[in-house]
């Protein structure tokens, strides 16, 4: 593979990003995002300027008076970009980064530049990625962008026994997990399985002390980056929980609230056939099946028979 082919692939990923976001990039326009509205971006900026302590998340703001400022990856964008273009810039940028990370990972496995480019575009345009723009899940874009870079660096670090690659793997992992803590943690479990497979396949290389040092460096780097976000979130959650009157809620209400995002056992088939149980009509629960609902929420869904008719049509 020549460097020219790689640069052409990266240029193709950039072009795919521009085409995907052309309606808001040419010329620049605000992106309407449900969970990351422009008003939130403007409020967060005002908090920063007024001296408040703000936990800089990628898709929202949690702030309180006093304390110490917690900076994040998106702080420069929040400070320097006009608020109305914050979503526009970051959604497009992280889509491009995710595509590049996926491409680098695929070609590191020996795939051709064309195959790597195809895989990158498939990720960028997948239903769990580009469709999250409207919902405003910028954290998930951050997660996939940097966890794809992390996956490439993890592969590079293990196969080449490179401590530098493992260091950057840890940094990217910390950034990615901080973007979407719950999903990022689950993805990292699969990464652990991938790392175990790579270690087995490259066992002839040995250099185990160097490999152990690489994993230690990666773990420390990931922890240092993500710890402030995790600790801040836990602190705010505990603060909110302490202000809530638990005595006013029955055990059943507590259970309903705690399990509203759990997958019902009756809908386990969703793992094999996503969307089989339809999706909610209500604006309060526009999710697959009964995910995101408590016992009192609407249970009407557009189910599989309607899906089949639409597909046949």
C-alpha positions as CSV (number, residue, x, y, z in Angstrom):
1,X,0.0,0.0,0.0
2,X,1.4,3.4,-0.9
3,X,1.0,6.6,1.1
4,X,-0.9,8.0,-1.9
5,X,-3.7,5.4,-1.5
6,X,-4.1,6.2,2.2
7,X,-4.3,9.9,1.6
8,X,-6.9,9.3,-1.2
9,X,-8.9,7.2,1.3
10,X,-8.8,10.0,3.9
11,X,-9.8,12.5,1.3
12,X,-12.7,10.3,0.4
13,X,-13.7,10.1,4.0
14,X,-13.6,13.9,4.2
15,X,-15.7,14.2,1.1
16,X,-18.2,11.7,2.5
17,X,-18.4,13.9,5.6
18,X,-18.9,17.0,3.6
19,X,-21.6,15.4,1.4
20,X,-23.4,14.1,4.5
21,X,-23.4,17.5,6.3
22,X,-23.5,19.7,3.2
23,X,-26.9,21.2,4.1
24,X,-25.4,22.7,7.3
25,X,-21.8,23.2,6.2
26,X,-22.3,24.9,2.8
27,X,-23.0,27.5,4.0
28,X,-22.7,27.0,7.8
29,X,-26.0,26.7,9.5
30,X,-27.1,25.7,13.0
31,X,-27.9,22.0,13.6
32,X,-31.2,21.4,15.5
33,X,-30.4,18.8,18.1
34,X,-32.9,17.7,20.7
35,X,-30.5,16.9,23.6
36,X,-28.0,19.6,22.7
37,X,-30.0,22.7,21.8
38,X,-28.3,26.0,20.9
39,X,-29.8,27.5,24.1
40,X,-27.9,25.0,26.2
41,X,-24.7,25.9,24.5
42,X,-25.3,29.6,25.1
43,X,-26.2,29.1,28.7
44,X,-23.0,27.0,29.3
45,X,-21.0,29.8,27.8
46,X,-22.6,32.4,30.0
47,X,-21.9,30.2,33.0
48,X,-18.3,30.0,32.1
49,X,-18.0,33.8,31.6
50,X,-19.7,34.5,34.9
51,X,-17.2,32.3,36.8
52,X,-19.5,29.3,37.5
53,X,-18.0,25.8,37.7
54,X,-19.2,23.9,34.7
55,X,-18.7,20.3,33.9
56,X,-18.0,20.5,30.2
57,X,-19.8,17.6,28.6
58,X,-20.1,17.1,24.9
59,X,-23.9,17.1,24.7
60,X,-25.0,19.3,27.6
61,X,-24.0,21.1,30.7
62,X,-24.1,20.3,34.4
63,X,-23.2,23.4,36.4
64,X,-23.1,24.6,40.0
65,X,-21.7,27.7,41.8
66,X,-18.2,27.5,43.3
67,X,-15.8,24.6,42.8
68,X,-13.1,24.2,40.2
69,X,-13.6,24.4,36.4
70,X,-13.4,21.0,34.7
71,X,-12.1,21.3,31.2
72,X,-12.9,18.9,28.4
73,X,-12.0,18.2,24.8
74,X,-14.7,20.5,23.5
75,X,-13.8,23.5,25.7
76,X,-12.0,25.4,22.8
77,X,-15.1,24.9,20.6
78,X,-17.4,26.2,23.3
79,X,-15.3,29.2,23.9
80,X,-14.3,30.3,20.4
81,X,-17.1,29.1,18.1
82,X,-20.4,31.0,17.8
83,X,-22.9,29.0,19.9
84,X,-25.2,28.3,16.9
85,X,-22.4,26.5,15.0
86,X,-21.1,24.4,17.9
87,X,-23.2,21.4,17.0
88,X,-22.5,21.8,13.3
89,X,-18.7,21.8,13.8
90,X,-18.5,18.9,16.3
91,X,-21.0,16.5,14.6
92,X,-19.1,16.9,11.3
93,X,-15.6,16.8,12.9
94,X,-16.3,13.7,15.0
95,X,-17.9,11.9,12.0
96,X,-14.7,12.5,10.1
97,X,-12.5,11.3,13.0
98,X,-14.6,8.2,13.5
99,X,-14.2,7.4,9.8
100,X,-10.4,7.9,9.9
101,X,-10.1,5.8,13.0
102,X,-12.2,3.0,11.5
103,X,-10.1,3.2,8.3
104,X,-6.8,3.0,10.2
105,X,-8.0,0.0,12.1
106,X,-9.2,-1.9,9.1
107,X,-6.0,-1.4,7.1
108,X,-3.9,-2.4,10.1
109,X,-5.6,-5.8,9.8
110,X,-4.3,-6.1,6.2
111,X,-7.4,-4.9,4.3
112,X,-7.0,-2.8,1.2
113,X,-7.5,1.0,1.2
114,X,-10.7,0.5,-0.7
115,X,-12.1,-2.0,1.8
116,X,-11.0,0.3,4.6
117,X,-12.7,3.2,3.0
118,X,-15.9,1.2,2.5
119,X,-15.9,0.1,6.2
120,X,-15.3,3.6,7.4
121,X,-18.3,4.9,5.4
122,X,-20.4,2.1,6.7
123,X,-19.7,3.1,10.3
124,X,-20.2,6.8,9.6
125,X,-23.6,6.2,7.9
126,X,-24.8,3.5,10.3
127,X,-28.0,3.6,12.2
128,X,-26.3,3.9,15.5
129,X,-24.2,6.9,14.4
130,X,-25.4,9.4,11.9
131,X,-29.0,9.1,13.1
132,X,-28.0,10.4,16.5
133,X,-27.6,13.9,15.1
134,X,-31.2,14.9,15.5
135,X,-31.4,13.4,19.0
136,X,-28.4,15.5,19.9
137,X,-26.2,12.6,21.2
138,X,-22.9,14.3,20.6
139,X,-21.4,12.2,23.3
140,X,-21.9,9.1,21.3
141,X,-20.1,10.8,18.3
142,X,-17.2,11.6,20.7
143,X,-17.2,8.0,21.9
144,X,-17.1,6.3,18.5
145,X,-14.6,8.8,17.1
146,X,-12.0,8.2,19.8
147,X,-12.8,4.6,20.6
148,X,-12.1,3.8,16.9
149,X,-8.8,5.5,17.2
150,X,-8.3,3.6,20.5
151,X,-9.0,0.3,18.7
152,X,-6.5,1.0,16.0
153,X,-3.8,2.1,18.6
154,X,-4.6,-1.0,20.8
155,X,-4.0,-3.3,17.8
156,X,-0.8,-1.4,16.9
157,X,0.4,-1.4,20.5
158,X,0.0,-5.1,21.0
159,X,1.2,-6.4,17.6
160,X,4.3,-4.1,17.7
161,X,4.7,-4.1,21.5
162,X,4.7,-0.3,21.3
163,X,4.4,1.6,24.6
164,X,3.8,4.9,22.8
165,X,0.8,3.4,20.9
166,X,-0.6,2.1,24.2
167,X,-0.2,5.5,25.8
168,X,-2.2,7.1,23.1
169,X,-4.7,4.2,23.2
170,X,-5.3,5.0,26.9
171,X,-5.8,8.7,26.1
172,X,-8.3,8.0,23.3
173,X,-10.1,5.5,25.5
174,X,-10.4,8.0,28.3
175,X,-11.8,10.6,25.9
176,X,-14.2,8.1,24.3
177,X,-15.6,6.7,27.5
178,X,-16.0,10.2,29.0
179,X,-18.2,11.0,26.0
180,X,-20.7,8.2,26.6
181,X,-20.0,6.5,29.9
182,X,-22.5,3.6,29.7
183,X,-22.1,2.6,26.1
184,X,-18.4,3.3,26.2
185,X,-17.9,0.9,29.1
186,X,-19.7,-1.9,27.2
187,X,-17.6,-1.3,24.1
188,X,-14.5,-1.5,26.2
189,X,-15.5,-5.0,27.3
190,X,-15.4,-6.1,23.7
191,X,-12.0,-4.3,23.4
192,X,-10.7,-6.4,26.3
193,X,-11.8,-9.5,24.4
194,X,-10.0,-8.2,21.3
195,X,-6.9,-7.5,23.3
196,X,-6.9,-11.0,24.7
197,X,-7.2,-12.4,21.2
198,X,-4.3,-10.3,19.9
199,X,-2.1,-11.3,22.8
200,X,-2.7,-14.9,22.0
201,X,-2.1,-14.5,18.3
202,X,1.2,-12.6,19.0
203,X,2.4,-14.8,21.9
204,X,5.5,-15.7,19.8
205,X,6.7,-12.1,20.0
206,X,7.0,-12.3,23.8
207,X,8.4,-9.1,25.3
208,X,5.9,-9.5,28.1
209,X,7.4,-6.9,30.5
210,X,7.2,-4.3,27.7
211,X,3.6,-5.3,27.0
212,X,2.7,-5.1,30.7
213,X,4.3,-1.7,30.9
214,X,2.2,-0.6,27.8
215,X,-1.1,-1.8,29.4
216,X,-0.1,0.0,32.7
217,X,0.6,3.3,30.8
218,X,-2.7,2.9,28.9
219,X,-4.7,2.3,32.1
220,X,-3.2,5.3,33.9
221,X,-3.7,7.6,30.9
222,X,-7.4,6.5,30.5
223,X,-8.0,6.9,34.2
224,X,-6.5,10.4,34.4
225,X,-8.5,11.7,31.6
226,X,-11.9,10.1,32.5
227,X,-11.7,10.3,36.3
228,X,-12.6,14.0,36.5
229,X,-15.7,13.5,34.4
230,X,-16.7,10.3,36.3
231,X,-16.1,11.8,39.7
232,X,-18.0,15.0,38.8
233,X,-21.0,13.1,37.5
234,X,-21.1,10.9,40.6
235,X,-20.9,13.9,42.8
236,X,-23.7,15.7,41.0
237,X,-25.8,12.5,41.0
238,X,-25.3,12.1,44.8
239,X,-26.2,15.7,45.3
240,X,-29.4,15.3,43.3
241,X,-30.2,12.0,45.1
242,X,-29.7,13.7,48.5
243,X,-32.2,16.4,47.6
244,X,-34.8,13.9,46.5
245,X,-37.4,12.6,48.9
246,X,-37.1,8.9,48.6
247,X,-39.8,8.3,51.2
248,X,-42.4,9.8,48.8
249,X,-41.8,7.0,46.3
250,X,-43.1,3.5,46.7
251,X,-40.8,0.5,46.1
252,X,-42.6,-0.2,42.9
253,X,-42.1,3.4,41.7
254,X,-38.4,3.2,42.5
255,X,-38.1,-0.1,40.6
256,X,-40.0,1.2,37.6
257,X,-37.7,4.3,37.4
258,X,-34.5,2.3,37.9
259,X,-35.4,-0.3,35.2
260,X,-37.0,1.9,32.6
261,X,-33.8,1.7,30.4
262,X,-33.4,-2.1,30.9
263,X,-34.3,-4.4,28.0
264,X,-37.4,-6.4,29.0
265,X,-36.7,-10.1,29.0
266,X,-39.7,-10.7,26.7
267,X,-37.9,-8.6,24.1
268,X,-34.6,-10.4,24.1
269,X,-35.1,-11.1,20.4
270,X,-34.2,-7.5,19.8
271,X,-30.5,-8.5,20.1
272,X,-31.0,-10.6,16.9
273,X,-33.6,-8.6,15.1
274,X,-33.4,-4.9,16.1
275,X,-36.8,-3.3,15.7
276,X,-38.8,-6.5,15.8
277,X,-41.0,-5.1,18.6
278,X,-41.5,-1.8,16.9
279,X,-40.9,1.6,18.4
280,X,-43.0,4.0,20.5
281,X,-45.3,6.6,18.9
282,X,-45.2,8.9,21.9
283,X,-42.7,11.7,22.0
284,X,-41.9,10.7,25.6
285,X,-40.7,7.2,24.5
286,X,-39.6,7.1,20.9
287,X,-37.5,4.0,21.5
288,X,-37.5,0.4,20.4
289,X,-40.1,-1.7,22.2
290,X,-40.6,-0.8,25.9
291,X,-37.1,0.5,26.5
292,X,-37.1,3.9,28.1
293,X,-40.6,3.5,29.7
294,X,-41.8,3.0,33.2
295,X,-44.9,1.1,34.0
296,X,-47.2,4.1,33.5
297,X,-45.9,5.1,30.0
298,X,-47.8,4.3,26.7
299,X,-47.3,0.8,25.5
300,X,-48.6,1.3,21.9
301,X,-45.9,0.6,19.3
302,X,-45.5,0.3,15.5
303,X,-44.6,-3.4,15.5
304,X,-43.2,-6.0,13.2
305,X,-46.3,-6.5,11.0
306,X,-46.3,-2.8,10.0
307,X,-42.5,-3.0,9.5
308,X,-43.0,-6.0,7.1
309,X,-45.7,-4.2,5.1
310,X,-43.4,-1.2,4.7
311,X,-40.5,-3.3,3.6
312,X,-42.6,-5.2,1.1
313,X,-44.0,-1.9,-0.2
